[in-house]
């Protein structure tokens, strides 16, 4: 029985804590005179810059790239970074195909972890102009840029050659297959990964940083019980090792977490006493030690 219980616990922990690998189809629609290029698909991403992304994925939808991850103390993915795809292109090679492009992140709860708000954006235009300033917002297929020399400028994506900024990344999606989609003349690619590379202005800064998981500020993410401990509680409940009378809140502080773990230990010992005809009373520390020595 104990071996079966351990196996169930291990499986539960694996399901709760481990990332899932998969492959997906990414669709690319080339831009036209009246419409920007489009991308669609979902791919795994474990890290961007110095930010760790637990169960991280990239979602591509039209001209937007979202990064989702599981913030600390939560189990569901949430959008942590949202970026505008300034440019996207597809190219065929002898060994396969690749989708590449430029994305600028302008929103998301982890945007300040990606770069401080004072970080400068340097935009090179196709006409040869260099614009230094800060991207204030997205306006459809354009950015509103506050220029360091003064004033605000609306800059269309089609005018942008490159962006050097901690918030700007080039991306590449490799694929060994390419198929045409007859309905809209798009191309679809079988892909399993995406690589985001920082632009030159941020490369040295990012390389010097140690990767870390940002602290979550979402409601319900107050410091408390760890994911591994909570997963253990769930697994134990599956094999009926936790007495129904015990109520453990999902969010505990450090002191109550320790108390909860001690209570679980007491319940386990009490269950063993009950099975062996022992007294149905709360286990004392001495009884816990004796039971541990016995088993």
Order of alpha helices (4+ residues) and beta strands (2+ residues): alpha-beta-beta-beta-beta-beta-beta-beta-beta-alpha-beta-beta-beta-beta-beta-beta-beta-beta-beta-alpha-alpha-alpha-alpha
